[in-house]
Amino acid sequence: MPDNARPPAPNVKPPEEFSFIPSDWVDWKSRFSQYHMLAQLDRQSEEYQANSLLYIMGQRANQVVATLDLTAAEKKNYTRLMEALDALYKATKNTVYDRAKFFRRSQQPGEPAAEFIMDVKKLATPCEFGDLKDSLIRDIIILGIRDEALSQALVLDATLNLEKCVDRVLNAEQVSQSSPAAREGNGNGNGQEVHKVKVPFKKNQRPFQQNKQKNWKCKYCGRPEKHSKPDKCPAWNKSCKLCGKKNHFAEVCRSTKKIHEMEEGVDDEGEDVEVNAVFRHRSKPRPFLGEVKSSGEIASIEDSPLLLDIEVGGLGTLEFKADSGADGPVFGREYLSQLAPVKLYKCAPLKAAGDLVLEVYGKFKAKLSWNGKSHVVWVYVMQRKQKPLLGRPTMIKFGLIDPTVYKPVKILAASSPNNPAVVPPEVEYSSVFTGKELYTPDILSRAPLPDKPADRDILLEELLIAELASANRDSWPMSTAKLQELRKAQAEDPVCQQIKTYILQGWPKQQVDLSNTLKPFHAARNDLNIQLDMICKGNQLLIPKQYQPSMLQGLHTGHLSVEKCRSRAASAVWWPSMTAQLSDFVQKCPVCLQRRKLKPEPLLPTPPASRPWEMIAMDLADCKGRKYLVVVDYFSTYPFALEMRKTTAAPIITQLENLFSMFGSPEVIRSDNGPPFNSWDFKRFCETWDITHTTSSPHFPQSNGKAEAAVKIVKEIIQRGEILTGLLAYRDAKLKIGFTPAQLFLGRHLRTTVPSLPTRLEPSWPDFPKLRTLLNERNAAAKKRFDQAKRAKELAPLQVKAQVWITDLQTYGTITGEADSPRSYYVSTGGRILRRNRRNLLDATALATRLGPYQYPPVDADPKVTQPPLHRPTQAASTLGGTGQVIRKRRSLSPGGRGRVSRPQREIKKPGHLEDFVL
């Protein structure tokens, strides 16, 4: 066998299922890593390892993985899956919080010293104490142990180190457990914890003088503070809950006759047995959990515990101990590993015997099943170790005890043996009928009805009531002419006449026996009736077919929404398929179409450039009366602001040529579609320099967002101070990605007035592949935020020759083709070819089919669009994307053409002194 070969995989038991609690992830992952190595899972494929991880984690693993942002291939990759789970469950490190838990740690009652020391060392691991780690662990052990005498002795040892401290604490605990007193205290053998044993106070017993001042408490209220006057004490003029006397509290009461609340019950044999006698705090009751063991009758009750295997809500089965002294089901946190993962809710602390407050890890609601019975109850999970206890209410539900026997009876009694508490015996009740003493039934029984009412024809009565209501009605909520018009329309409609015949004589049993025109009425046949010789569906009038178009127009009065129109129709009129016709009518309404708003479409981020100066954006800016050409690099966000006297194509081209001579020509230029970027000179300039020019759709600056953002930055710099120094400072300031624009554009920092080392100005390029990945992630995150905030929805694409409504021009047009840019179309309107984005175009195809081709409602003409400008005839060409067709148009000012629309002008009269001159 080679040296590097490993033996076959042993039969290793996998770790327990993960609890899906973030704080348990590190320990569980460490345990699984050991299993991963011992079982030699690394020899298997990535998909096999990933499935093994999910299977061992438990039932909720697949649900958790489904929520992760992973592709299908990444979910089958073990390494990628483990990294995603680490990011999900590995909480952010908080050293302050870890140190707070470390310094607050103390030994709990009943907690072994070895477990306490191990937990202190575990809490110190993430605290980053450095060289002080051992000394701080030693100090927390000394201050946290429950043995005060041992703690004082350890404090006095100046040479004490951590190892010596641990040995002394463990040895002291071992000696105390082996002493006769400890053996006698633990001789019960049942492992139950004694929370508190109250020793009677002896009159001759005096406390130690050295602790007298330290443990001093007020004898009236019990608090460790002195009061200047008796009336300053909180117990002044208060009544004791034990003896009833005033000016002291119950916890410091010295009376031998104490009145207390007792809970008594009767056991199975009928004897009176005292279950517990505790002082209860009335202000905020808490469930009573746990038990107290000592010598006497109380211990004899627990000699034979009743253990039950109970299923906990499909999560697993636990062995519960039937304890009538507990108020609810409870078990320790360590039993969660035996159950399936469950969501825990916060819970207030509980109270055990001796008013000991217990820390609760959480609670959950589950269905407990036993012996064919199931009940949903709250189950409490304790922070400390605790055997599962069932509790009295659940025992009553399962029929383990009789509630009439074990229900506590609260009485007030003196603790003196001469006046014992008396519990009333069990009483069996029998039903007794008092006869004439039940006055109301007796009186009614003496006046019975003489005869039994005859059988009634309910249907006939309803028809008579409806007919009387119609006959007594003075008028319907409509004019007489309208009523007569509807009645005449129903009388002339053959379908309505056939329906009236079926209403009076009965409908066929099968729908197939009806004609096609009457089949839509079959579903509503039970609601159709006749009122005042008119067919109605309930209280809705049946509208004949020839009258339906005018009724649709009336229902849509005010141009309300579809839902509003439906609600108006539901209370007045009806005919088959009325809802669908009404929705179609509203969709084709021209007024509603013109005022309809389109939802934003999902964001289309521009792919980031792969290197500096590959793609640039530009736009014109006007600030403080000066014009600037703003140019920005897409990769580095390095801005340029070039002041322009004129914004025509020629000076802009000159500035760009100077810029390109310094940094080279880019591959792509992005700008808007306005002048001068839409001129032929600029087009020839881009062709000469071998540059692709991409323009945004008119009235859609969002597609040129890089240039718009740069214009905003330049304007802010100009308004705040000098433009040149401001641009220099911005170019050398870090972006959110961690680099400055100068680093990304020039590969180095810029020298400014801020002092810096020479090494800072040395060239240093960032990692371009990693940077491109970061930029892609930022673009994806920005797209996700935009789509969620705007509730973006993809709009249906428009077809060629489709009729549309142009929202910014408030006119109709026809789609002639798609532009090169996404979601951009060429639209023909008023003899012109325009380019618009999809967000400015409303589909009016349904309106065109309703009104006919080119029969649109009148719209006010826009002289800027529909009328040609007053200049020499020119020729313009537009190429439709994807078709290669060139549309040419020539504008002329022939007499037959349309002239320019202008405001009326007054008549011009020549002055008399200019008659000799020719104007």
Secondary structure, 3 states (H helix, E strand, C coil): CCCCCCCCCCCCCCCCCCCCCHHHHHHHHHHHHHHHHHCCHHHCCHHHHHHHHHHHHCCCHHHHHHCCCCCHHHHCCHHHHHHHHHHHHCCCCCHHHHHHHHHCCCCCCCCCHHHHHHHHHHHHHHHCCHHHHHHHHHHHHHHHCCCHHHHHHHHCCCCCCHHHHHHHHHHHHHHHHHCHHHHHHCCCCCCCCCCCCCCCCCCCCCCCHHHCCCCCCCCCCCCCCCCCCHHHCCCCCCECCCCCCECCCHHHCCCCCCEEEEEEEECCCCCEEEEECCCCCCCCCCCECCCCCCCCHHHHHCCCCCEEEEEECCCCEEEEECCCCCCCCEEEHHHHHHCCCCCCECCCCEECHHHCEECEEEEEEEEEEECCEEEEEEEEEECCCCCCECCHHHHHHCCCCCHHHHCCEEEEEECCCCCCCCCCCCCCCCCCCCHHHCHHHHHHHCCCCCCCCCCCCHHHHHHHHHHHHHHHCCCCCCCHHHHHHHHHHHHHCHHHHHHHHHHHHCCCCCHHHCCCCCHHHCCCCCCEEEECCEEEECCEEECCHHHHHHHHHHHCCCCCCHHHHHHHHHCCEECCCHHHHHHHHHHCCHHHHHCCCCCCCCCCCCCCCCCCCCEEEEEEEEECCEEEEEEEECCCCCEEEEEECCCCHHHHHHHHHHHHHHHCCCCEEEECCCCCCCCHHHHHHHHHCCCEEEECCCCCHHHHHHHHHHHHHHHHHHHHCCHHHHHHHHHCCCCCCCCCHHHHHHCCCCCCCCCCCHHHHCCCCCCHHHHHHHHHHHHHHHHHHHHHHHCCCCCCCCCCCCEEEECCCCEEEEEEEECCCCCEEEEEECCEEEEEEHHHEEECHHHHHHHCCCCCCCCCCCHHHHCCCCCCCCEEEEECECCCCEEEEECCCCCCCCCCCCCCCCCCCCCHHHCCCCC
